[in-house]
Amino acid sequence: MVEINLRHLCGAMWGELGHHGIICKFVSAHACHKFKGILVPYMQQKTCAEMGDFMRILWLCNTPLPAVARRFGSSGSTASWLVGISGELKKEKECELCIVFPQSSSPNDVKIHEQGIYYVGLHKKDIDTAEYSSAFEEKLQCCVREWKPDIIHIFGTEYTHTLEMIHAVRQRARIAVSIQGLISVCALHYNDGIAEIDRLRPVWHKNAFASLSLEQREFARRGKNEVQAIRQVKHVIGRTDFDYACVKRINPECIYHKCNETMRDAFYHEKWDVGTAKRHSVFISQGSYPVKGLHYMVKALALIRKNYPDCMVTVAGSDDFIKGKDKTPYGRYIERLIGRYHLQDNIRFLGYHSEKNMVSRLLESHVHVSCSNIENSPNCVGEAMLVGTPTVAAMAGGMASLLEHGTEGFLYQHNAPYMLAYYIQKIFESDGLAMEISEAGRKKAGILYNAENNRKVLLGIYQDILNEL
Protein backbone atom coordinates (compact mmCIF):
# COMPACT_ATOMS: atom_id res chain seq x y z
CA MET A 1 0.00 0.00 0.00
CA VAL A 2 1.20 3.51 -0.82
CA GLU A 3 -0.22 6.10 1.56
CA ILE A 4 0.59 9.79 1.58
CA ASN A 5 -0.28 12.34 4.25
CA LEU A 6 -1.10 15.22 1.95
CA ARG A 7 -0.70 17.97 4.54
CA HIS A 8 3.09 17.61 4.28
CA LEU A 9 3.02 17.69 0.49
CA CYS A 10 0.86 20.76 -0.15
CA GLY A 11 3.74 22.96 -1.23
CA ALA A 12 5.28 20.40 -3.56
CA MET A 13 4.61 20.47 -7.29
CA TRP A 14 6.33 17.23 -8.24
CA GLY A 15 7.14 14.02 -6.43
CA GLU A 16 8.38 10.56 -7.30
CA LEU A 17 7.61 7.29 -5.57
CA GLY A 18 10.61 5.58 -7.09
CA HIS A 19 10.45 2.25 -5.27
CA HIS A 20 6.93 1.77 -6.61
CA GLY A 21 7.79 3.01 -10.09
CA ILE A 22 4.99 5.60 -10.01
CA ILE A 23 5.52 9.15 -11.20
CA CYS A 24 3.04 11.43 -9.48
CA LYS A 25 1.94 15.04 -9.64
CA PHE A 26 0.83 16.91 -6.54
CA VAL A 27 -1.65 19.73 -6.71
CA SER A 28 -0.11 22.89 -5.34
CA ALA A 29 -1.68 24.24 -2.18
CA HIS A 30 -1.35 27.69 -3.73
CA ALA A 31 -3.37 26.54 -6.75
CA CYS A 32 -6.22 25.21 -4.65
CA HIS A 33 -5.76 25.82 -0.92
CA LYS A 34 -9.08 24.21 0.02
CA PHE A 35 -8.11 20.97 -1.70
CA LYS A 36 -5.06 20.29 0.51
CA GLY A 37 -2.92 18.86 -2.28
CA ILE A 38 -4.66 15.79 -3.62
CA LEU A 39 -2.29 13.35 -5.28
CA VAL A 40 -3.05 12.50 -8.90
CA PRO A 41 -1.03 10.45 -11.38
CA TYR A 42 0.91 12.48 -13.90
CA MET A 43 0.71 9.68 -16.42
CA GLN A 44 -2.25 9.47 -18.77
CA GLN A 45 -3.58 12.99 -18.18
CA LYS A 46 -5.25 13.05 -21.59
CA THR A 47 -8.92 12.38 -22.15
CA CYS A 48 -10.36 9.45 -24.06
CA ALA A 49 -10.80 11.65 -27.11
CA GLU A 50 -7.06 12.32 -27.13
CA MET A 51 -5.94 8.78 -26.36
CA GLY A 52 -8.40 6.64 -28.29
CA ASP A 53 -10.01 3.95 -26.15
CA PHE A 54 -8.35 4.84 -22.83
CA MET A 55 -10.88 5.88 -20.19
CA ARG A 56 -10.30 7.75 -16.94
CA ILE A 57 -13.12 7.02 -14.52
CA LEU A 58 -13.88 8.82 -11.27
CA TRP A 59 -16.29 7.29 -8.80
CA LEU A 60 -17.89 9.16 -5.92
CA CYS A 61 -19.00 6.74 -3.19
CA ASN A 62 -20.61 7.25 0.19
CA THR A 63 -17.95 5.35 2.13
CA PRO A 64 -14.49 3.86 1.56
CA LEU A 65 -14.29 0.43 -0.02
CA PRO A 66 -13.12 -2.49 2.17
CA ALA A 67 -9.59 -2.36 0.72
CA VAL A 68 -8.94 0.92 2.55
CA ALA A 69 -11.83 1.11 5.03
CA ARG A 70 -9.80 0.36 8.15
CA ARG A 71 -7.48 3.26 7.37
CA PHE A 72 -10.49 5.48 7.99
CA GLY A 73 -11.80 3.70 11.06
CA SER A 74 -14.54 1.79 9.23
CA SER A 75 -15.28 -1.91 9.21
CA GLY A 76 -14.51 -3.97 6.13
CA SER A 77 -18.21 -4.12 5.33
CA THR A 78 -18.41 -0.57 3.99
CA ALA A 79 -19.43 -0.18 0.34
CA SER A 80 -19.06 -3.95 -0.07
CA TRP A 81 -21.49 -3.87 -3.01
CA LEU A 82 -18.85 -2.00 -5.06
CA VAL A 83 -16.05 -4.50 -4.50
CA GLY A 84 -17.15 -6.80 -7.31
CA ILE A 85 -17.54 -4.23 -10.06
CA SER A 86 -14.40 -2.28 -9.10
CA GLY A 87 -12.47 -5.54 -9.31
CA GLU A 88 -13.94 -6.17 -12.74
CA LEU A 89 -13.00 -2.69 -14.00
CA LYS A 90 -9.49 -3.21 -12.70
CA LYS A 91 -9.12 -5.99 -15.27
CA GLU A 92 -9.58 -3.47 -18.08
CA LYS A 93 -6.13 -2.23 -19.12
CA GLU A 94 -7.66 0.73 -20.93
CA CYS A 95 -9.39 1.99 -17.77
CA GLU A 96 -7.98 3.93 -14.84
CA LEU A 97 -10.16 4.19 -11.75
CA CYS A 98 -10.12 6.76 -8.97
CA ILE A 99 -12.57 6.30 -6.10
CA VAL A 100 -13.41 9.42 -4.09
CA PHE A 101 -15.37 9.40 -0.83
CA PRO A 102 -15.99 11.71 2.13
CA GLN A 103 -14.37 10.81 5.43
CA SER A 104 -14.29 12.38 8.87
CA SER A 105 -11.69 10.23 10.64
CA SER A 106 -8.65 12.13 9.35
CA PRO A 107 -8.46 15.95 9.40
CA ASN A 108 -6.53 15.77 6.14
CA ASP A 109 -7.46 14.73 2.63
CA VAL A 110 -5.79 11.36 2.13
CA LYS A 111 -4.70 9.59 -1.04
CA ILE A 112 -4.01 5.85 -1.19
CA HIS A 113 -2.92 3.73 -4.14
CA GLU A 114 -3.96 0.13 -3.49
CA GLN A 115 -4.01 -2.79 -5.93
CA GLY A 116 -4.21 -0.65 -9.05
CA ILE A 117 -6.94 1.71 -7.83
CA TYR A 118 -6.54 5.28 -6.57
CA TYR A 119 -8.54 6.13 -3.45
CA VAL A 120 -9.11 9.70 -2.31
CA GLY A 121 -10.63 10.32 1.11
CA LEU A 122 -11.75 13.94 1.29
CA HIS A 123 -12.22 15.30 4.79
CA LYS A 124 -15.78 16.34 5.59
CA LYS A 125 -16.77 17.05 9.16
CA ASP A 126 -20.48 16.27 8.83
CA ILE A 127 -21.31 13.55 6.29
CA ASP A 128 -24.68 12.30 7.48
CA THR A 129 -26.49 15.63 7.25
CA ALA A 130 -28.89 17.46 4.98
CA GLU A 131 -26.81 20.65 5.15
CA TYR A 132 -25.13 21.64 1.88
CA SER A 133 -21.37 22.29 2.01
CA SER A 134 -19.93 24.77 -0.49
CA ALA A 135 -16.48 23.98 0.87
CA PHE A 136 -16.85 20.30 -0.01
CA GLU A 137 -18.16 21.27 -3.44
CA GLU A 138 -14.90 23.19 -3.97
CA LYS A 139 -12.87 20.15 -2.92
CA LEU A 140 -14.73 17.99 -5.41
CA GLN A 141 -14.29 20.64 -8.10
CA CYS A 142 -10.53 20.62 -7.60
CA CYS A 143 -10.48 16.82 -7.59
CA VAL A 144 -12.31 16.73 -10.93
CA ARG A 145 -10.06 19.43 -12.36
CA GLU A 146 -6.88 17.57 -11.48
CA TRP A 147 -8.01 14.02 -12.27
CA LYS A 148 -9.61 15.05 -15.58
CA PRO A 149 -12.05 12.13 -15.72
CA ASP A 150 -13.85 11.15 -18.88
CA ILE A 151 -16.71 9.74 -16.79
CA ILE A 152 -17.90 10.71 -13.32
CA HIS A 153 -19.99 7.96 -11.77
CA ILE A 154 -21.81 8.81 -8.54
CA PHE A 155 -23.02 5.84 -6.50
CA GLY A 156 -26.10 6.69 -4.51
CA THR A 157 -28.23 9.76 -3.96
CA GLU A 158 -28.73 9.42 -0.21
CA TYR A 159 -26.16 12.02 0.86
CA THR A 160 -25.58 15.70 0.14
CA HIS A 161 -22.20 15.11 -1.50
CA THR A 162 -24.04 13.74 -4.55
CA LEU A 163 -25.57 17.17 -5.16
CA GLU A 164 -22.27 18.84 -4.28
CA MET A 165 -20.47 16.79 -6.94
CA ILE A 166 -23.10 17.59 -9.56
CA HIS A 167 -22.65 21.30 -8.85
CA ALA A 168 -18.87 20.88 -8.99
CA VAL A 169 -18.89 19.59 -12.58
CA ARG A 170 -19.33 22.02 -15.46
CA GLN A 171 -20.05 19.39 -18.10
CA ARG A 172 -22.81 17.46 -16.33
CA ALA A 173 -23.41 15.26 -19.37
CA ARG A 174 -20.29 13.33 -18.20
CA ILE A 175 -22.05 12.37 -14.98
CA ALA A 176 -23.89 9.11 -14.38
CA VAL A 177 -25.76 8.59 -11.11
CA SER A 178 -26.43 5.05 -9.89
CA ILE A 179 -29.52 4.58 -7.78
CA GLN A 180 -28.87 2.60 -4.60
CA GLY A 181 -31.66 3.33 -2.17
CA LEU A 182 -33.95 6.31 -2.66
CA ILE A 183 -33.99 8.21 0.61
CA SER A 184 -36.84 10.47 -0.47
CA VAL A 185 -38.99 7.35 -0.90
CA CYS A 186 -37.58 5.64 2.20
CA ALA A 187 -38.71 8.67 4.21
CA LEU A 188 -42.31 7.93 3.25
CA HIS A 189 -42.07 4.39 4.67
CA TYR A 190 -39.49 4.96 7.42
CA ASN A 191 -41.71 4.02 10.36
CA ASP A 192 -44.20 1.70 8.67
CA GLY A 193 -45.66 -0.77 11.16
CA ILE A 194 -44.66 1.22 14.26
CA ALA A 195 -47.39 2.77 16.42
CA GLU A 196 -47.52 6.55 16.73
CA ILE A 197 -46.78 6.45 20.45
CA ASP A 198 -43.56 4.53 19.77
CA ARG A 199 -42.56 6.89 16.95
CA LEU A 200 -42.88 9.91 19.24
CA ARG A 201 -41.33 8.38 22.39
CA PRO A 202 -38.16 10.41 23.19
CA VAL A 203 -34.87 8.64 23.87
CA TRP A 204 -31.69 10.22 25.22
CA HIS A 205 -29.15 9.37 22.53
CA LYS A 206 -25.69 10.90 22.02
CA ASN A 207 -26.30 13.82 24.39
CA ALA A 208 -29.63 14.80 22.86
CA PHE A 209 -33.23 13.69 22.76
CA ALA A 210 -34.05 11.60 19.70
CA SER A 211 -37.11 9.80 18.39
CA LEU A 212 -38.15 7.72 15.41
CA SER A 213 -40.34 10.60 14.25
CA LEU A 214 -37.37 13.00 14.25
CA GLU A 215 -35.28 10.46 12.34
CA GLN A 216 -37.98 10.20 9.70
CA ARG A 217 -38.05 13.99 9.39
CA GLU A 218 -34.28 14.04 8.81
CA PHE A 219 -34.64 11.43 6.06
CA ALA A 220 -37.21 13.69 4.40
CA ARG A 221 -34.82 16.67 4.59
CA ARG A 222 -32.04 14.67 2.94
CA GLY A 223 -34.55 13.47 0.37
CA LYS A 224 -34.99 17.03 -0.89
CA ASN A 225 -31.31 17.10 -1.90
CA GLU A 226 -31.76 13.74 -3.60
CA VAL A 227 -34.65 15.03 -5.69
CA GLN A 228 -32.59 18.07 -6.72
CA ALA A 229 -29.69 15.84 -7.73
CA ILE A 230 -31.80 13.54 -9.89
CA ARG A 231 -33.46 16.51 -11.59
CA GLN A 232 -30.09 17.97 -12.57
CA VAL A 233 -28.46 14.94 -14.24
CA LYS A 234 -28.94 13.49 -17.69
CA HIS A 235 -27.85 9.89 -17.09
CA VAL A 236 -29.20 7.59 -14.38
CA ILE A 237 -28.26 3.93 -13.85
CA GLY A 238 -30.71 1.57 -12.19
CA ARG A 239 -31.88 -2.04 -12.29
CA THR A 240 -35.48 -2.40 -11.12
CA ASP A 241 -38.97 -1.30 -12.12
CA PHE A 242 -39.11 0.50 -8.78
CA ASP A 243 -36.09 2.76 -9.31
CA TYR A 244 -37.12 3.39 -12.93
CA ALA A 245 -40.59 4.53 -11.86
CA CYS A 246 -39.25 6.74 -9.06
CA VAL A 247 -36.51 8.34 -11.17
CA LYS A 248 -38.80 9.03 -14.11
CA ARG A 249 -41.35 10.60 -11.78
CA ILE A 250 -38.66 13.03 -10.59
CA ASN A 251 -36.92 13.61 -13.93
CA PRO A 252 -38.93 12.42 -16.95
CA GLU A 253 -36.24 13.68 -19.35
CA CYS A 254 -33.33 11.68 -17.93
CA ILE A 255 -31.79 8.80 -19.87
CA TYR A 256 -32.20 5.60 -17.86
CA HIS A 257 -29.56 2.87 -18.25
CA LYS A 258 -30.06 -0.59 -16.79
CA CYS A 259 -27.08 -2.36 -15.23
CA ASN A 260 -27.24 -5.12 -12.63
CA GLU A 261 -24.88 -5.28 -9.69
CA THR A 262 -21.90 -7.54 -9.12
CA MET A 263 -21.56 -9.25 -5.76
CA ARG A 264 -18.41 -10.03 -3.79
CA ASP A 265 -16.42 -12.95 -5.15
CA ALA A 266 -16.89 -15.40 -2.26
CA PHE A 267 -20.64 -15.67 -2.82
CA TYR A 268 -20.15 -17.13 -6.32
CA HIS A 269 -18.26 -20.21 -5.12
CA GLU A 270 -20.39 -21.80 -2.39
CA LYS A 271 -23.60 -23.83 -2.58
CA TRP A 272 -26.24 -24.19 0.13
CA ASP A 273 -27.65 -27.59 1.04
CA VAL A 274 -30.55 -28.23 3.38
CA GLY A 275 -28.73 -31.26 4.78
CA THR A 276 -25.99 -29.12 6.31
CA ALA A 277 -28.14 -26.17 7.41
CA LYS A 278 -29.08 -25.63 11.05
CA ARG A 279 -32.73 -26.56 11.34
CA HIS A 280 -35.20 -23.74 11.94
CA SER A 281 -32.56 -21.01 11.78
CA VAL A 282 -33.31 -17.65 10.16
CA PHE A 283 -30.71 -15.13 9.05
CA ILE A 284 -31.15 -11.37 8.55
CA SER A 285 -28.20 -9.33 7.30
CA GLN A 286 -29.09 -6.07 9.08
CA GLY A 287 -31.81 -4.46 11.14
CA SER A 288 -30.42 -1.36 12.80
CA TYR A 289 -33.08 1.14 11.72
CA PRO A 290 -36.84 0.96 11.02
CA VAL A 291 -36.66 0.75 7.22
CA LYS A 292 -35.09 -2.72 7.54
CA GLY A 293 -38.30 -3.97 9.17
CA LEU A 294 -36.80 -6.02 12.01
CA HIS A 295 -39.95 -5.30 14.06
CA TYR A 296 -41.93 -7.36 11.54
CA MET A 297 -39.52 -10.27 11.98
CA VAL A 298 -39.91 -10.09 15.77
CA LYS A 299 -43.69 -10.29 15.40
CA ALA A 300 -43.39 -13.14 12.90
CA LEU A 301 -41.02 -14.98 15.25
CA ALA A 302 -43.65 -14.87 18.00
CA LEU A 303 -45.97 -16.81 15.65
CA ILE A 304 -43.30 -19.23 14.41
CA ARG A 305 -42.22 -20.16 17.93
CA LYS A 306 -45.64 -21.68 18.62
CA ASN A 307 -44.82 -24.46 16.14
CA TYR A 308 -41.03 -24.30 16.24
CA PRO A 309 -39.93 -23.32 19.76
CA ASP A 310 -36.29 -23.87 18.78
CA CYS A 311 -36.42 -21.27 15.97
CA MET A 312 -33.42 -18.95 16.17
CA VAL A 313 -33.14 -15.62 14.34
CA THR A 314 -29.64 -14.25 13.82
CA VAL A 315 -29.19 -10.57 12.95
CA ALA A 316 -25.89 -9.41 11.45
CA GLY A 317 -24.79 -5.86 10.63
CA SER A 318 -24.17 -3.18 13.21
CA ASP A 319 -25.41 -4.08 16.67
CA ASP A 320 -24.52 -0.75 18.28
CA PHE A 321 -28.16 0.32 18.04
CA ILE A 322 -29.28 -2.23 20.63
CA LYS A 323 -26.19 -2.95 22.75
CA GLY A 324 -24.66 -0.74 25.42
CA LYS A 325 -26.06 2.30 27.20
CA ASP A 326 -26.31 4.50 24.10
CA LYS A 327 -29.16 2.67 22.38
CA THR A 328 -30.96 4.33 19.48
CA PRO A 329 -34.72 4.97 19.54
CA TYR A 330 -35.19 1.94 17.29
CA GLY A 331 -32.91 -0.19 19.45
CA ARG A 332 -34.99 0.55 22.53
CA TYR A 333 -38.19 -0.15 20.60
CA ILE A 334 -36.89 -3.54 19.41
CA GLU A 335 -35.71 -4.34 22.94
CA ARG A 336 -39.21 -3.69 24.31
CA LEU A 337 -40.81 -5.69 21.49
CA ILE A 338 -38.58 -8.70 22.18
CA GLY A 339 -39.47 -8.48 25.85
CA ARG A 340 -43.19 -8.21 25.12
CA TYR A 341 -43.14 -11.52 23.21
CA HIS A 342 -40.54 -13.16 25.53
CA LEU A 343 -38.17 -13.87 22.63
CA GLN A 344 -34.86 -13.18 24.37
CA ASP A 345 -33.73 -16.77 23.79
CA ASN A 346 -34.81 -16.85 20.14
CA ILE A 347 -33.01 -13.85 18.66
CA ARG A 348 -29.36 -12.83 18.75
CA PHE A 349 -27.35 -9.90 17.42
CA LEU A 350 -23.88 -10.79 16.19
CA GLY A 351 -22.62 -7.47 14.79
CA TYR A 352 -20.36 -7.00 11.80
CA HIS A 353 -19.71 -10.01 9.57
CA SER A 354 -16.78 -10.26 7.18
CA GLU A 355 -17.38 -11.50 3.65
CA LYS A 356 -16.22 -14.98 4.67
CA ASN A 357 -18.40 -15.01 7.78
CA MET A 358 -21.42 -13.83 5.81
CA VAL A 359 -21.03 -16.73 3.39
CA SER A 360 -20.72 -19.17 6.29
CA ARG A 361 -23.81 -17.73 7.94
CA LEU A 362 -25.86 -18.13 4.74
CA LEU A 363 -24.67 -21.71 4.28
CA GLU A 364 -25.71 -22.72 7.80
CA SER A 365 -29.07 -20.90 7.83
CA HIS A 366 -32.32 -22.68 6.97
CA VAL A 367 -33.95 -19.49 5.64
CA HIS A 368 -32.76 -16.01 4.71
CA VAL A 369 -35.18 -13.12 5.28
CA SER A 370 -35.36 -9.57 3.92
CA CYS A 371 -38.19 -7.87 5.80
CA SER A 372 -37.69 -4.23 4.83
CA ASN A 373 -40.43 -1.62 4.61
CA ILE A 374 -38.92 -0.49 1.32
CA GLU A 375 -35.89 -1.61 -0.71
CA ASN A 376 -34.57 -1.18 -4.22
CA SER A 377 -32.45 -4.28 -4.78
CA PRO A 378 -30.86 -5.36 -1.50
CA ASN A 379 -27.48 -7.03 -1.87
CA CYS A 380 -28.33 -9.42 0.95
CA VAL A 381 -30.96 -11.01 -1.30
CA GLY A 382 -28.53 -11.25 -4.22
CA GLU A 383 -25.89 -12.83 -2.00
CA ALA A 384 -28.36 -15.33 -0.55
CA MET A 385 -29.61 -16.29 -4.01
CA LEU A 386 -26.05 -16.78 -5.29
CA VAL A 387 -25.29 -19.12 -2.40
CA GLY A 388 -28.72 -20.73 -2.70
CA THR A 389 -30.14 -20.01 0.75
CA PRO A 390 -33.97 -20.00 0.41
CA THR A 391 -35.18 -16.42 0.71
CA VAL A 392 -38.41 -14.93 2.00
CA ALA A 393 -38.62 -11.23 1.15
CA ALA A 394 -41.06 -8.41 1.63
CA MET A 395 -42.84 -7.43 -1.57
CA ALA A 396 -41.56 -3.86 -1.38
CA GLY A 397 -39.79 -1.55 -3.79
CA GLY A 398 -37.82 -3.40 -6.45
CA MET A 399 -37.95 -6.86 -4.92
CA ALA A 400 -40.19 -8.29 -7.66
CA SER A 401 -37.42 -7.52 -10.18
CA LEU A 402 -35.06 -9.87 -8.33
CA LEU A 403 -36.99 -13.07 -7.73
CA GLU A 404 -40.16 -14.79 -8.85
CA HIS A 405 -42.61 -15.63 -6.09
CA GLY A 406 -43.10 -19.32 -5.44
CA THR A 407 -40.21 -20.58 -7.56
CA GLU A 408 -37.07 -18.53 -6.76
CA GLY A 409 -38.20 -17.49 -3.29
CA PHE A 410 -41.28 -16.22 -1.52
CA LEU A 411 -42.65 -12.66 -1.50
CA TYR A 412 -45.13 -11.43 1.08
CA GLN A 413 -46.99 -8.20 1.83
CA HIS A 414 -44.40 -6.17 3.74
CA ASN A 415 -46.67 -5.21 6.65
CA ALA A 416 -48.11 -8.70 7.15
CA PRO A 417 -45.81 -10.53 9.61
CA TYR A 418 -48.25 -13.45 9.69
CA MET A 419 -47.47 -14.09 6.00
CA LEU A 420 -43.74 -13.82 6.69
CA ALA A 421 -44.21 -16.47 9.40
CA TYR A 422 -46.25 -18.64 7.00
CA TYR A 423 -43.61 -18.75 4.26
CA ILE A 424 -40.73 -19.34 6.67
CA GLN A 425 -42.60 -22.32 8.14
CA LYS A 426 -43.43 -23.57 4.66
CA ILE A 427 -39.70 -23.89 3.97
CA PHE A 428 -39.11 -25.47 7.38
CA GLU A 429 -41.72 -28.11 6.56
CA SER A 430 -40.38 -29.31 3.20
CA ASP A 431 -36.76 -30.08 2.37
CA GLY A 432 -37.77 -30.77 -1.21
CA LEU A 433 -39.31 -27.32 -1.58
CA ALA A 434 -36.28 -25.73 0.07
CA MET A 435 -33.92 -27.35 -2.44
CA GLU A 436 -36.14 -26.42 -5.40
CA ILE A 437 -36.15 -22.77 -4.34
CA SER A 438 -32.41 -22.92 -3.72
CA GLU A 439 -31.63 -24.22 -7.21
CA ALA A 440 -33.99 -21.80 -8.95
CA GLY A 441 -32.63 -18.88 -6.95
CA ARG A 442 -29.03 -19.74 -7.82
CA LYS A 443 -29.92 -19.99 -11.50
CA LYS A 444 -31.61 -16.57 -11.48
CA ALA A 445 -28.75 -15.02 -9.52
CA GLY A 446 -26.24 -16.40 -12.01
CA ILE A 447 -27.95 -14.29 -14.66
CA LEU A 448 -28.52 -11.12 -12.65
CA TYR A 449 -25.10 -10.99 -11.02
CA ASN A 450 -22.92 -12.24 -13.88
CA ALA A 451 -19.73 -10.29 -13.23
CA GLU A 452 -18.33 -10.34 -16.77
CA ASN A 453 -21.62 -9.35 -18.35
CA ASN A 454 -22.21 -6.55 -15.85
CA ARG A 455 -18.73 -5.17 -16.51
CA LYS A 456 -19.40 -5.09 -20.25
CA VAL A 457 -22.78 -3.43 -19.73
CA LEU A 458 -21.29 -0.75 -17.47
CA LEU A 459 -18.44 0.01 -19.87
CA GLY A 460 -20.99 0.17 -22.67
CA ILE A 461 -22.96 2.75 -20.70
CA TYR A 462 -19.80 4.79 -20.15
CA GLN A 463 -19.02 4.65 -23.86
CA ASP A 464 -22.57 5.64 -24.80
CA ILE A 465 -22.29 8.68 -22.54
CA LEU A 466 -18.96 9.67 -24.08
CA ASN A 467 -20.30 9.24 -27.59
CA GLU A 468 -23.01 11.81 -26.84
CA LEU A 469 -20.57 14.51 -25.72
Number of C-alpha atoms within 10 A of each C-alpha: 11 11 12 15 17 21 15 11 19 21 17 15 13 14 14 12 10 9 6 9 8 13 14 17 19 22 25 19 19 13 13 17 15 14 25 27 30 29 29 21 14 16 10 14 15 17 16 19 12 9 12 10 12 18 25 21 19 24 22 22 21 23 20 29 24 19 17 19 16 14 16 15 13 16 18 18 20 18 16 18 19 18 17 19 18 17 18 15 20 15 12 14 9 14 15 19 20 20 22 23 19 22 24 16 14 16 12 20 24 23 22 20 17 13 11 13 17 19 24 24 24 24 21 21 14 13 18 14 15 20 14 17 17 13 13 22 21 19 24 25 20 23 24 18 12 18 20 18 23 22 23 24 22 25 20 20 27 27 22 24 32 24 23 22 22 24 18 21 18 10 10 17 17 20 24 25 25 21 22 19 19 22 23 21 16 21 21 17 16 26 23 20 17 16 9 12 9 16 19 14 14 16 18 14 14 10 7 8 12 17 19 24 18 15 19 19 15 15 21 20 17 22 24 15 24 24 19 16 23 22 17 15 20 18 21 23 25 21 22 20 15 19 24 18 12 15 23 16 11 15 18 12 13 16 15 20 18 16 21 20 22 25 24 19 13 15 21 20 9 14 18 25 20 22 11 11 17 16 17 21 20 25 24 24 25 23 25 21 20 25 22 21 26 23 25 23 25 21 20 19 27 22 19 20 16 10 10 15 14 14 22 22 24 20 21 20 18 19 19 16 18 19 15 8 10 16 19 22 28 25 20 17 21 21 17 12 16 20 11 12 13 11 19 12 12 18 19 14 18 14 16 19 18 15 16 10 11 20 21 16 23 28 23 20 25 29 29 28 24 28 29 28 25 26 23 23 25 18 16 20 26 25 24 29 33 28 26 32 33 33 30 26 24 26 21 21 24 20 23 18 14 21 23 15 16 13 14 25 25 23 23 20 15 22 18 15 23 18 18 29 22 15 20 24 17 14 22 19 12 11 15 11 15 23 19 16 24 26 22 19 27 24 15 17 24 15 13 22 22 15 22 12 14 21 23 14 16 19 15 13 18 20 16 12 19 17 9 8 8
